[in-house]
């Protein structure tokens, strides 16, 4: 009888370990990891800039901000139609170097 109980205990223990492992695996696979902290800086979204028209002048917006980071004294009305259309849609710069080049192109 003790062998049978010991065997039943081992079977129950083995079953419990298998079920626990399956539940843990299920939780790991289906848990929302979108809030997890990124492991390296390559996965972090960096800031970007949008060069656009604001109240008739060239302006720079950072990310999705509603108000410009900087407004220049360059009026968009004096630019060619194609440039005005580009600025109306917004020109994205992914770095300060790109931003500087775009600003130089439109303000000089």
Biopython code that builds the backbone (N, CA, C, O; Angstrom):
import numpy as np
from Bio.PDB.StructureBuilder import StructureBuilder

atoms = [
    (1, "UNK", "N", (0.800, -1.189, 0.000)),
    (1, "UNK", "CA", (0.000, 0.000, 0.000)),
    (1, "UNK", "C", (0.853, 1.268, 0.000)),
    (1, "UNK", "O", (0.505, 2.232, -0.682)),
    (2, "UNK", "N", (1.951, 1.295, 0.740)),
    (2, "UNK", "CA", (2.780, 2.495, 0.782)),
    (2, "UNK", "C", (3.431, 2.764, -0.567)),
    (2, "UNK", "O", (3.675, 3.921, -0.908)),
    (3, "UNK", "N", (3.713, 1.735, -1.334)),
    (3, "UNK", "CA", (4.270, 1.929, -2.667)),
    (3, "UNK", "C", (3.244, 2.606, -3.564)),
    (3, "UNK", "O", (3.588, 3.490, -4.348)),
    (4, "UNK", "N", (1.996, 2.197, -3.451)),
    (4, "UNK", "CA", (0.933, 2.776, -4.250)),
    (4, "UNK", "C", (0.732, 4.245, -3.891)),
    (4, "UNK", "O", (0.590, 5.095, -4.771)),
    (5, "UNK", "N", (0.720, 4.536, -2.586)),
    (5, "UNK", "CA", (0.572, 5.930, -2.156)),
    (5, "UNK", "C", (1.755, 6.766, -2.619)),
    (5, "UNK", "O", (1.578, 7.893, -3.081)),
    (6, "UNK", "N", (2.919, 6.238, -2.503)),
    (6, "UNK", "CA", (4.120, 6.937, -2.936)),
    (6, "UNK", "C", (4.073, 7.181, -4.444)),
    (6, "UNK", "O", (4.457, 8.251, -4.917)),
    (7, "UNK", "N", (3.597, 6.174, -5.205)),
    (7, "UNK", "CA", (3.481, 6.303, -6.650)),
    (7, "UNK", "C", (2.414, 7.344, -7.001)),
    (7, "UNK", "O", (2.613, 8.154, -7.906)),
    (8, "UNK", "N", (1.286, 7.325, -6.292)),
    (8, "UNK", "CA", (0.229, 8.323, -6.522)),
    (8, "UNK", "C", (0.715, 9.725, -6.186)),
    (8, "UNK", "O", (0.375, 10.684, -6.878)),
    (9, "UNK", "N", (1.505, 9.847, -5.132)),
    (9, "UNK", "CA", (2.057, 11.144, -4.740)),
    (9, "UNK", "C", (3.003, 11.663, -5.812)),
    (9, "UNK", "O", (2.969, 12.842, -6.166)),
    (10, "UNK", "N", (3.843, 10.779, -6.323)),
    (10, "UNK", "CA", (4.771, 11.179, -7.385)),
    (10, "UNK", "C", (4.021, 11.587, -8.648)),
    (10, "UNK", "O", (4.387, 12.565, -9.300)),
    (11, "UNK", "N", (2.974, 10.841, -8.994)),
    (11, "UNK", "CA", (2.174, 11.166, -10.172)),
    (11, "UNK", "C", (1.465, 12.503, -9.996)),
    (11, "UNK", "O", (1.420, 13.318, -10.918)),
    (12, "UNK", "N", (0.917, 12.720, -8.817)),
    (12, "UNK", "CA", (0.231, 13.984, -8.544)),
    (12, "UNK", "C", (1.212, 15.148, -8.573)),
    (12, "UNK", "O", (0.894, 16.214, -9.102)),
    (13, "UNK", "N", (2.387, 14.956, -8.017)),
    (13, "UNK", "CA", (3.409, 15.988, -8.012)),
    (13, "UNK", "C", (3.879, 16.289, -9.437)),
    (13, "UNK", "O", (4.019, 17.450, -9.823)),
    (14, "UNK", "N", (4.119, 15.233, -10.209)),
    (14, "UNK", "CA", (4.518, 15.414, -11.601)),
    (14, "UNK", "C", (3.446, 16.162, -12.384)),
    (14, "UNK", "O", (3.766, 17.058, -13.166)),
    (15, "UNK", "N", (2.194, 15.812, -12.188)),
    (15, "UNK", "CA", (1.075, 16.482, -12.871)),
    (15, "UNK", "C", (0.992, 17.947, -12.484)),
    (15, "UNK", "O", (0.759, 18.806, -13.335)),
    (16, "UNK", "N", (1.182, 18.235, -11.209)),
    (16, "UNK", "CA", (1.132, 19.620, -10.733)),
    (16, "UNK", "C", (2.250, 20.456, -11.350)),
    (16, "UNK", "O", (2.035, 21.608, -11.727)),
    (17, "UNK", "N", (3.444, 19.871, -11.450)),
    (17, "UNK", "CA", (4.576, 20.574, -12.061)),
    (17, "UNK", "C", (4.297, 20.837, -13.544)),
    (17, "UNK", "O", (4.578, 21.930, -14.037)),
    (18, "UNK", "N", (3.756, 19.864, -14.251)),
    (18, "UNK", "CA", (3.445, 20.031, -15.679)),
    (18, "UNK", "C", (2.388, 21.116, -15.894)),
    (18, "UNK", "O", (2.527, 21.963, -16.776)),
    (19, "UNK", "N", (1.337, 21.081, -15.086)),
    (19, "UNK", "CA", (0.264, 22.074, -15.218)),
    (19, "UNK", "C", (0.788, 23.467, -14.883)),
    (19, "UNK", "O", (0.463, 24.431, -15.576)),
    (20, "UNK", "N", (1.584, 23.581, -13.844)),
    (20, "UNK", "CA", (2.160, 24.877, -13.463)),
    (20, "UNK", "C", (3.066, 25.417, -14.566)),
    (20, "UNK", "O", (3.034, 26.606, -14.883)),
    (21, "UNK", "N", (3.869, 24.536, -15.142)),
    (21, "UNK", "CA", (4.751, 24.955, -16.232)),
    (21, "UNK", "C", (3.956, 25.436, -17.430)),
    (21, "UNK", "O", (4.311, 26.437, -18.052)),
    (22, "UNK", "N", (2.882, 24.731, -17.757)),
    (22, "UNK", "CA", (2.039, 25.123, -18.878)),
    (22, "UNK", "C", (1.397, 26.487, -18.618)),
    (22, "UNK", "O", (1.365, 27.335, -19.510)),
    (23, "UNK", "N", (0.892, 26.703, -17.418)),
    (23, "UNK", "CA", (0.270, 27.991, -17.070)),
    (23, "UNK", "C", (1.297, 29.114, -17.130)),
    (23, "UNK", "O", (1.001, 30.183, -17.662)),
    (24, "UNK", "N", (2.485, 28.897, -16.602)),
    (24, "UNK", "CA", (3.542, 29.900, -16.640)),
    (24, "UNK", "C", (3.931, 30.229, -18.079)),
    (24, "UNK", "O", (4.099, 31.400, -18.419)),
    (25, "UNK", "N", (4.074, 29.229, -18.914)),
    (25, "UNK", "CA", (4.395, 29.440, -20.312)),
    (25, "UNK", "C", (3.287, 30.229, -21.014)),
    (25, "UNK", "O", (3.575, 31.136, -21.796)),
    (26, "UNK", "N", (2.056, 29.899, -20.747)),
    (26, "UNK", "CA", (0.907, 30.602, -21.324)),
    (26, "UNK", "C", (0.923, 32.072, -20.925)),
    (26, "UNK", "O", (0.711, 32.948, -21.763)),
    (27, "UNK", "N", (1.174, 32.345, -19.644)),
    (27, "UNK", "CA", (1.222, 33.731, -19.156)),
    (27, "UNK", "C", (2.356, 34.500, -19.821)),
    (27, "UNK", "O", (2.177, 35.656, -20.206)),
    (28, "UNK", "N", (3.513, 33.875, -19.960)),
    (28, "UNK", "CA", (4.658, 34.543, -20.579)),
    (28, "UNK", "C", (4.399, 34.876, -22.039)),
    (28, "UNK", "O", (4.817, 35.930, -22.517)),
    (29, "UNK", "N", (3.721, 34.000, -22.745)),
    (29, "UNK", "CA", (3.466, 34.218, -24.172)),
    (29, "UNK", "C", (2.408, 35.287, -24.387)),
    (29, "UNK", "O", (2.562, 36.132, -25.269)),
    (30, "UNK", "N", (1.352, 35.269, -23.612)),
    (30, "UNK", "CA", (0.215, 36.145, -23.864)),
    (30, "UNK", "C", (0.160, 37.407, -23.003)),
    (30, "UNK", "O", (-0.820, 38.149, -23.069)),
    (31, "UNK", "N", (1.171, 37.658, -22.215)),
    (31, "UNK", "CA", (1.201, 38.881, -21.418)),
    (31, "UNK", "C", (1.605, 40.047, -22.313)),
    (31, "UNK", "O", (2.475, 39.906, -23.171)),
    (32, "UNK", "N", (0.970, 41.198, -22.109)),
    (32, "UNK", "CA", (1.278, 42.407, -22.872)),
    (32, "UNK", "C", (2.622, 42.952, -22.418)),
    (32, "UNK", "O", (2.755, 43.431, -21.292)),
    (33, "UNK", "N", (3.615, 42.880, -23.289)),
    (33, "UNK", "CA", (4.947, 43.373, -22.969)),
    (33, "UNK", "C", (5.198, 44.772, -23.496)),
    (33, "UNK", "O", (6.338, 45.238, -23.486)),
    (34, "UNK", "N", (4.158, 45.452, -23.956)),
    (34, "UNK", "CA", (4.354, 46.782, -24.530)),
    (34, "UNK", "C", (4.795, 47.802, -23.488)),
    (34, "UNK", "O", (5.360, 48.838, -23.838)),
    (35, "UNK", "N", (4.546, 47.524, -22.230)),
    (35, "UNK", "CA", (4.950, 48.451, -21.180)),
    (35, "UNK", "C", (6.322, 48.114, -20.630)),
    (35, "UNK", "O", (6.793, 48.786, -19.712)),
    (36, "UNK", "N", (6.961, 47.117, -21.152)),
    (36, "UNK", "CA", (8.272, 46.714, -20.660)),
    (36, "UNK", "C", (9.320, 47.762, -21.010)),
    (36, "UNK", "O", (9.215, 48.437, -22.034)),
    (37, "UNK", "N", (10.315, 47.893, -20.171)),
    (37, "UNK", "CA", (11.394, 48.831, -20.415)),
    (37, "UNK", "C", (12.307, 48.243, -21.479)),
    (37, "UNK", "O", (12.706, 47.085, -21.364)),
    (38, "UNK", "N", (12.652, 49.011, -22.520)),
    (38, "UNK", "CA", (13.525, 48.493, -23.570)),
    (38, "UNK", "C", (14.894, 48.110, -23.014)),
    (38, "UNK", "O", (15.409, 48.742, -22.092)),
    (39, "UNK", "N", (15.466, 47.062, -23.597)),
    (39, "UNK", "CA", (16.747, 46.578, -23.113)),
    (39, "UNK", "C", (17.922, 47.378, -23.656)),
    (39, "UNK", "O", (18.960, 47.474, -23.000)),
    (40, "UNK", "N", (17.771, 47.959, -24.859)),
    (40, "UNK", "CA", (18.862, 48.762, -25.381)),
    (40, "UNK", "C", (18.314, 50.032, -26.007)),
    (40, "UNK", "O", (17.115, 50.150, -26.258)),
    (41, "UNK", "N", (19.199, 50.972, -26.253)),
    (41, "UNK", "CA", (18.774, 52.282, -26.739)),
    (41, "UNK", "C", (18.328, 52.251, -28.199)),
    (41, "UNK", "O", (17.714, 53.211, -28.664)),
    (42, "UNK", "N", (18.621, 51.170, -28.939)),
    (42, "UNK", "CA", (18.212, 51.085, -30.336)),
    (42, "UNK", "C", (16.698, 50.994, -30.479)),
    (42, "UNK", "O", (16.152, 51.391, -31.508)),
    (43, "UNK", "N", (16.019, 50.480, -29.470)),
    (43, "UNK", "CA", (14.577, 50.303, -29.562)),
    (43, "UNK", "C", (13.807, 51.517, -29.046)),
    (43, "UNK", "O", (12.581, 51.553, -29.153)),
    (44, "UNK", "N", (14.492, 52.502, -28.492)),
    (44, "UNK", "CA", (13.834, 53.683, -27.957)),
    (44, "UNK", "C", (13.574, 54.666, -29.101)),
    (44, "UNK", "O", (14.474, 54.999, -29.872)),
    (45, "UNK", "N", (12.322, 55.120, -29.191)),
    (45, "UNK", "CA", (11.960, 56.088, -30.217)),
    (45, "UNK", "C", (12.577, 57.434, -29.853)),
    (45, "UNK", "O", (12.356, 57.940, -28.753)),
    (46, "UNK", "N", (13.351, 58.017, -30.772)),
    (46, "UNK", "CA", (13.960, 59.302, -30.499)),
    (46, "UNK", "C", (13.039, 60.423, -30.960)),
    (46, "UNK", "O", (12.068, 60.194, -31.682)),
    (47, "UNK", "N", (13.358, 61.617, -30.537)),
    (47, "UNK", "CA", (12.584, 62.784, -30.935)),
    (47, "UNK", "C", (12.746, 63.040, -32.420)),
    (47, "UNK", "O", (13.757, 62.677, -33.022)),
    (48, "UNK", "N", (11.750, 63.664, -32.995)),
    (48, "UNK", "CA", (11.836, 64.109, -34.380)),
    (48, "UNK", "C", (11.234, 65.494, -34.470)),
    (48, "UNK", "O", (10.566, 65.958, -33.546)),
    (49, "UNK", "N", (11.476, 66.145, -35.585)),
    (49, "UNK", "CA", (11.023, 67.513, -35.785)),
    (49, "UNK", "C", (10.209, 67.587, -37.067)),
    (49, "UNK", "O", (10.425, 66.818, -38.004)),
    (50, "UNK", "N", (9.272, 68.522, -37.094)),
    (50, "UNK", "CA", (8.486, 68.765, -38.294)),
    (50, "UNK", "C", (8.626, 70.233, -38.642)),
    (50, "UNK", "O", (8.291, 71.107, -37.842)),
    (51, "UNK", "N", (9.123, 70.498, -39.838)),
    (51, "UNK", "CA", (9.213, 71.865, -40.341)),
    (51, "UNK", "C", (7.943, 72.106, -41.127)),
    (51, "UNK", "O", (7.626, 71.376, -42.066)),
    (52, "UNK", "N", (7.218, 73.145, -40.730)),
    (52, "UNK", "CA", (5.911, 73.382, -41.316)),
    (52, "UNK", "C", (5.602, 74.873, -41.324)),
    (52, "UNK", "O", (6.393, 75.688, -40.850)),
    (53, "UNK", "N", (4.440, 75.214, -41.869)),
    (53, "UNK", "CA", (3.962, 76.588, -41.889)),
    (53, "UNK", "C", (3.145, 76.843, -40.635)),
    (53, "UNK", "O", (2.322, 76.016, -40.243)),
    (54, "UNK", "N", (3.375, 78.000, -39.999)),
    (54, "UNK", "CA", (2.601, 78.391, -38.821)),
    (54, "UNK", "C", (2.377, 79.892, -38.904)),
    (54, "UNK", "O", (3.318, 80.683, -38.846)),
    (55, "UNK", "N", (1.120, 80.266, -39.042)),
    (55, "UNK", "CA", (0.728, 81.673, -39.149)),
    (55, "UNK", "C", (1.520, 82.399, -40.232)),
    (55, "UNK", "O", (1.952, 83.536, -40.043)),
    (56, "UNK", "N", (1.704, 81.727, -41.369)),
    (56, "UNK", "CA", (2.363, 82.335, -42.523)),
    (56, "UNK", "C", (3.876, 82.319, -42.485)),
    (56, "UNK", "O", (4.520, 82.849, -43.390)),
    (57, "UNK", "N", (4.453, 81.727, -41.461)),
    (57, "UNK", "CA", (5.915, 81.681, -41.344)),
    (57, "UNK", "C", (6.381, 80.240, -41.212)),
    (57, "UNK", "O", (5.595, 79.339, -40.922)),
    (58, "UNK", "N", (7.672, 80.041, -41.430)),
    (58, "UNK", "CA", (8.272, 78.714, -41.263)),
    (58, "UNK", "C", (8.485, 78.472, -39.776)),
    (58, "UNK", "O", (9.004, 79.324, -39.055)),
    (59, "UNK", "N", (8.070, 77.286, -39.336)),
    (59, "UNK", "CA", (8.177, 76.945, -37.919)),
    (59, "UNK", "C", (8.634, 75.504, -37.754)),
    (59, "UNK", "O", (8.511, 74.681, -38.661)),
    (60, "UNK", "N", (9.162, 75.227, -36.572)),
    (60, "UNK", "CA", (9.625, 73.879, -36.230)),
    (60, "UNK", "C", (8.788, 73.374, -35.052)),
    (60, "UNK", "O", (8.639, 74.046, -34.031)),
    (61, "UNK", "N", (8.251, 72.172, -35.233)),
    (61, "UNK", "CA", (7.492, 71.503, -34.180)),
    (61, "UNK", "C", (8.286, 70.274, -33.746)),
    (61, "UNK", "O", (8.930, 69.616, -34.563)),
    (62, "UNK", "N", (8.232, 69.978, -32.464)),
    (62, "UNK", "CA", (8.914, 68.790, -31.952)),
    (62, "UNK", "C", (7.878, 67.702, -31.709)),
    (62, "UNK", "O", (6.879, 67.926, -31.025)),
    (63, "UNK", "N", (8.122, 66.529, -32.269)),
    (63, "UNK", "CA", (7.225, 65.379, -32.148)),
    (63, "UNK", "C", (5.815, 65.775, -32.563)),
    (63, "UNK", "O", (5.630, 66.291, -33.665)),
    (64, "UNK", "N", (4.830, 65.555, -31.727)),
    (64, "UNK", "CA", (3.433, 65.849, -32.069)),
    (64, "UNK", "C", (2.914, 67.094, -31.345)),
    (64, "UNK", "O", (1.708, 67.236, -31.146)),
    (65, "UNK", "N", (3.807, 67.982, -30.957)),
    (65, "UNK", "CA", (3.400, 69.188, -30.233)),
    (65, "UNK", "C", (2.490, 70.062, -31.100)),
    (65, "UNK", "O", (2.639, 70.108, -32.321)),
    (66, "UNK", "N", (1.550, 70.750, -30.458)),
    (66, "UNK", "CA", (0.598, 71.614, -31.157)),
    (66, "UNK", "C", (1.172, 72.998, -31.425)),
    (66, "UNK", "O", (0.785, 73.659, -32.388)),
    (67, "UNK", "N", (2.092, 73.434, -30.575)),
    (67, "UNK", "CA", (2.689, 74.754, -30.719)),
    (67, "UNK", "C", (4.159, 74.610, -31.113)),
    (67, "UNK", "O", (4.849, 73.699, -30.656)),
    (68, "UNK", "N", (4.627, 75.524, -31.971)),
    (68, "UNK", "CA", (5.995, 75.392, -32.488)),
    (68, "UNK", "C", (7.070, 75.574, -31.416)),
    (68, "UNK", "O", (6.910, 76.311, -30.444)),
    (69, "UNK", "N", (8.150, 74.874, -31.646)),
    (69, "UNK", "CA", (9.343, 75.006, -30.822)),
    (69, "UNK", "C", (10.055, 76.314, -31.167)),
    (69, "UNK", "O", (10.627, 76.983, -30.306)),
    (70, "UNK", "N", (9.999, 76.658, -32.468)),
    (70, "UNK", "CA", (10.636, 77.888, -32.947)),
    (70, "UNK", "C", (9.910, 78.380, -34.201)),
    (70, "UNK", "O", (9.484, 77.588, -35.042)),
    (71, "UNK", "N", (9.781, 79.692, -34.305)),
    (71, "UNK", "CA", (9.169, 80.320, -35.481)),
    (71, "UNK", "C", (10.220, 81.231, -36.106)),
    (71, "UNK", "O", (10.859, 82.018, -35.409)),
    (72, "UNK", "N", (10.396, 81.122, -37.421)),
    (72, "UNK", "CA", (11.390, 81.926, -38.132)),
    (72, "UNK", "C", (10.708, 83.108, -38.820)),
    (72, "UNK", "O", (9.501, 83.085, -39.062)),
    (73, "UNK", "N", (11.484, 84.125, -39.127)),
    (73, "UNK", "CA", (10.960, 85.328, -39.787)),
    (73, "UNK", "C", (10.893, 85.164, -41.296)),
    (73, "UNK", "O", (10.912, 86.156, -42.024)),
    (74, "UNK", "N", (10.817, 83.945, -41.770)),
    (74, "UNK", "CA", (10.720, 83.664, -43.205)),
    (74, "UNK", "C", (9.266, 83.358, -43.543)),
    (74, "UNK", "O", (8.688, 82.394, -43.040)),
    (75, "UNK", "N", (8.683, 84.191, -44.403)),
    (75, "UNK", "CA", (7.279, 84.024, -44.780)),
    (75, "UNK", "C", (7.140, 82.968, -45.875)),
    (75, "UNK", "O", (7.909, 82.947, -46.836)),
    (76, "UNK", "N", (6.166, 82.111, -45.715)),
    (76, "UNK", "CA", (5.950, 81.048, -46.701)),
    (76, "UNK", "C", (5.328, 81.565, -47.986)),
    (76, "UNK", "O", (5.439, 80.910, -49.022)),
    (77, "UNK", "N", (4.678, 82.722, -47.951)),
    (77, "UNK", "CA", (4.000, 83.274, -49.131)),
    (77, "UNK", "C", (4.982, 83.596, -50.265)),
    (77, "UNK", "O", (4.591, 83.618, -51.432)),
    (78, "UNK", "N", (6.236, 83.841, -49.935)),
    (78, "UNK", "CA", (7.216, 84.187, -50.980)),
    (78, "UNK", "C", (7.881, 82.952, -51.594)),
    (78, "UNK", "O", (8.664, 83.079, -52.534)),
    (79, "UNK", "N", (7.583, 81.791, -51.084)),
    (79, "UNK", "CA", (8.175, 80.548, -51.588)),
    (79, "UNK", "C", (7.410, 80.030, -52.798)),
    (79, "UNK", "O", (6.236, 80.354, -52.976)),
    (80, "UNK", "N", (8.070, 79.225, -53.632)),
    (80, "UNK", "CA", (7.377, 78.584, -54.761)),
    (80, "UNK", "C", (6.250, 77.670, -54.255)),
    (80, "UNK", "O", (6.270, 77.206, -53.115)),
    (81, "UNK", "N", (5.277, 77.429, -55.128)),
    (81, "UNK", "CA", (4.119, 76.609, -54.766)),
    (81, "UNK", "C", (4.518, 75.230, -54.232)),
    (81, "UNK", "O", (3.937, 74.748, -53.260)),
    (82, "UNK", "N", (5.501, 74.601, -54.863)),
    (82, "UNK", "CA", (5.900, 73.249, -54.425)),
    (82, "UNK", "C", (6.446, 73.267, -53.002)),
    (82, "UNK", "O", (6.154, 72.369, -52.213)),
    (83, "UNK", "N", (7.241, 74.292, -52.672)),
    (83, "UNK", "CA", (7.779, 74.402, -51.312)),
    (83, "UNK", "C", (6.669, 74.694, -50.304)),
    (83, "UNK", "O", (6.666, 74.146, -49.202)),
    (84, "UNK", "N", (5.741, 75.547, -50.679)),
    (84, "UNK", "CA", (4.617, 75.845, -49.782)),
    (84, "UNK", "C", (3.793, 74.587, -49.512)),
    (84, "UNK", "O", (3.333, 74.367, -48.392)),
    (85, "UNK", "N", (3.610, 73.760, -50.548)),
    (85, "UNK", "CA", (2.854, 72.514, -50.382)),
    (85, "UNK", "C", (3.601, 71.543, -49.458)),
    (85, "UNK", "O", (2.988, 70.898, -48.608)),
    (86, "UNK", "N", (4.918, 71.441, -49.625)),
    (86, "UNK", "CA", (5.720, 70.586, -48.737)),
    (86, "UNK", "C", (5.602, 71.049, -47.285)),
    (86, "UNK", "O", (5.424, 70.235, -46.379)),
    (87, "UNK", "N", (5.702, 72.353, -47.076)),
    (87, "UNK", "CA", (5.609, 72.883, -45.719)),
    (87, "UNK", "C", (4.201, 72.725, -45.150)),
    (87, "UNK", "O", (4.031, 72.512, -43.950)),
    (88, "UNK", "N", (3.204, 72.831, -46.011)),
    (88, "UNK", "CA", (1.824, 72.640, -45.559)),
    (88, "UNK", "C", (1.641, 71.225, -45.006)),
    (88, "UNK", "O", (0.978, 71.032, -43.987)),
    (89, "UNK", "N", (2.230, 70.245, -45.679)),
    (89, "UNK", "CA", (2.147, 68.849, -45.239)),
    (89, "UNK", "C", (3.114, 68.534, -44.104)),
    (89, "UNK", "O", (2.896, 67.586, -43.349)),
    (90, "UNK", "N", (4.167, 69.313, -43.979)),
    (90, "UNK", "CA", (5.172, 69.107, -42.941)),
    (90, "UNK", "C", (6.335, 68.278, -43.447)),
    (90, "UNK", "O", (6.145, 67.234, -44.071)),
    (91, "UNK", "N", (7.525, 68.744, -43.176)),
    (91, "UNK", "CA", (8.754, 68.043, -43.566)),
    (91, "UNK", "C", (9.373, 67.477, -42.288)),
    (91, "UNK", "O", (9.678, 68.224, -41.358)),
    (92, "UNK", "N", (9.557, 66.168, -42.247)),
    (92, "UNK", "CA", (10.064, 65.510, -41.045)),
    (92, "UNK", "C", (11.584, 65.449, -41.062)),
    (92, "UNK", "O", (12.199, 65.088, -42.065)),
    (93, "UNK", "N", (12.171, 65.809, -39.929)),
    (93, "UNK", "CA", (13.619, 65.684, -39.720)),
    (93, "UNK", "C", (13.813, 64.755, -38.529)),
    (93, "UNK", "O", (13.265, 64.993, -37.453)),
    (94, "UNK", "N", (14.587, 63.707, -38.722)),
    (94, "UNK", "CA", (14.799, 62.709, -37.664)),
    (94, "UNK", "C", (15.979, 63.021, -36.760)),
    (94, "UNK", "O", (16.241, 62.289, -35.806)),
    (95, "UNK", "N", (16.694, 64.099, -37.051)),
    (95, "UNK", "CA", (17.824, 64.488, -36.212)),
    (95, "UNK", "C", (17.983, 66.003, -36.277)),
    (95, "UNK", "O", (17.410, 66.668, -37.140)),
    (96, "UNK", "N", (18.760, 66.525, -35.361)),
    (96, "UNK", "CA", (19.005, 67.973, -35.376)),
    (96, "UNK", "C", (19.826, 68.370, -36.600)),
    (96, "UNK", "O", (19.705, 69.493, -37.089)),
    (97, "UNK", "N", (20.665, 67.451, -37.098)),
    (97, "UNK", "CA", (21.442, 67.741, -38.303)),
    (97, "UNK", "C", (20.517, 67.895, -39.518)),
    (97, "UNK", "O", (20.674, 68.827, -40.308)),
    (98, "UNK", "N", (19.557, 66.981, -39.661)),
    (98, "UNK", "CA", (18.584, 67.085, -40.754)),
    (98, "UNK", "C", (17.765, 68.362, -40.613)),
    (98, "UNK", "O", (17.512, 69.060, -41.595)),
    (99, "UNK", "N", (17.358, 68.657, -39.397)),
    (99, "UNK", "CA", (16.576, 69.865, -39.143)),
    (99, "UNK", "C", (17.353, 71.103, -39.557)),
    (99, "UNK", "O", (16.805, 71.987, -40.217)),
    (100, "UNK", "N", (18.610, 71.176, -39.180)),
    (100, "UNK", "CA", (19.445, 72.331, -39.507)),
    (100, "UNK", "C", (19.555, 72.517, -41.018)),
    (100, "UNK", "O", (19.487, 73.643, -41.510)),
    (101, "UNK", "N", (19.721, 71.433, -41.747)),
    (101, "UNK", "CA", (19.831, 71.514, -43.217)),
    (101, "UNK", "C", (18.523, 72.020, -43.840)),
    (101, "UNK", "O", (18.545, 72.857, -44.742)),
    (102, "UNK", "N", (17.403, 71.518, -43.361)),
    (102, "UNK", "CA", (16.106, 71.957, -43.894)),
    (102, "UNK", "C", (15.884, 73.442, -43.601)),
    (102, "UNK", "O", (15.443, 74.193, -44.472)),
    (103, "UNK", "N", (16.188, 73.854, -42.386)),
    (103, "UNK", "CA", (16.017, 75.264, -42.006)),
    (103, "UNK", "C", (16.910, 76.149, -42.858)),
    (103, "UNK", "O", (16.469, 77.198, -43.329)),
    (104, "UNK", "N", (18.152, 75.746, -43.064)),
    (104, "UNK", "CA", (19.058, 76.528, -43.915)),
    (104, "UNK", "C", (18.525, 76.642, -45.333)),
    (104, "UNK", "O", (18.626, 77.702, -45.952)),
    (105, "UNK", "N", (17.959, 75.558, -45.852)),
    (105, "UNK", "CA", (17.414, 75.578, -47.215)),
    (105, "UNK", "C", (16.261, 76.572, -47.351)),
    (105, "UNK", "O", (16.136, 77.233, -48.382)),
    (106, "UNK", "N", (15.431, 76.682, -46.339)),
    (106, "UNK", "CA", (14.248, 77.528, -46.427)),
    (106, "UNK", "C", (14.403, 78.937, -45.907)),
    (106, "UNK", "O", (13.592, 79.807, -46.223)),
    (107, "UNK", "N", (15.439, 79.180, -45.107)),
    (107, "UNK", "CA", (15.583, 80.519, -44.523)),
    (107, "UNK", "C", (16.734, 81.311, -45.102)),
    (107, "UNK", "O", (16.895, 82.478, -44.746)),
    (108, "UNK", "N", (17.531, 80.746, -45.966)),
    (108, "UNK", "CA", (18.680, 81.501, -46.503)),
    (108, "UNK", "C", (18.409, 81.983, -47.909)),
    (108, "UNK", "O", (19.263, 82.632, -48.514)),
]
sb = StructureBuilder()
sb.init_structure("model")
sb.init_model(0)
sb.init_chain("A")
sb.init_seg("    ")
for serial, (resi, resn, name, xyz) in enumerate(atoms, 1):
    if name == "N":
        sb.init_residue(resn, " ", resi, " ")
    sb.init_atom(name, np.array(xyz, "f"), 0.0, 1.0, " ", f" {name:<3s}", serial, name[0])
structure = sb.get_structure()
